[in-house]
Amino acid sequence: MEEIKAELNAQLQNKIAFDIPLFGGIPVPQSTVITWVIIAILTVLAIWLTHGLNRKPGRRQIVAEIFVGFINGFCKNTLGEKYWRTFAPYLGTIGLYLGLANISGLFGVTPPTKDLNVTAGLAIMSAILIYGAQFRYHGLGGGLKKFGQPVAIVAPLNVMEIGIRPLSLCMRLFGNIFAGFVIMELLKMLMPVVLPIPFSLYFDVFDGMLQAIVFVFLTTLFLSESLD
């Protein structure tokens, strides 16, 4: 049991990939390197799928149009005709990143969303987007009035949501990915050959994609509330 505990504890550590030789050494965690790889993959994929667009779409263009059409339709239905074009690129990009990040365990690497710093960063970005849009489209006075809706007595609760919403987004994503990672590591240590395969399909694929969808959906829902 102690050996299993020590091995699991080692796997749960956020390992340092390398140090940048500046200011005495800047550590770069493994989650950051994997994120860079995902960004590179998404960039190359986007260039490849959108290269040579024309009125008679080929297979690559059809794939790109299906995804873009799905995101645009979702944002249009949730945010309305006035706002969806502004926010669809961000929401689509976050969805793609989380989808690849959460299933990266299939390729033998540690999902970057297992790192609390990564999920916290994503949640803070979404919070800035939500409340930035609230003041951008309603102005300073209108943005402040939003905290007093539907009645002024709930204003303290609405102000508290500035911290609660990103915390909820962060911990929901981190907790689910972290729990799935722990379970998979235990299964690999106890029964390393056959048993982990079906569980990997669930935790790395189904649950990973589900958490990406939930994160994007909640961000869009909070954004819609701030824009109304």
Secondary structure, DSSP 8 states (H G I E B T S, - for coil): -HHHHHHHHHHHS--EEEEESSTT-EEEEHHHHHHHHHHHHHHHHHHHHHTT--SS--HHHHHHHHHHHHHHHHHHHHH-TTTHHHHHHHHHHHHHHHHHHHHGGGGTS--GGGSHHHHHHHHHHHHHHHHHHHHHHHHHHHHHHGGG-S-GGGHHHHHHHHHHHHHHHHHHHHHHHHHHHHHHHHHHHHS-SSTHHHHHIIIIIIHHHHHHHHHHHHHHHHHHHHH-
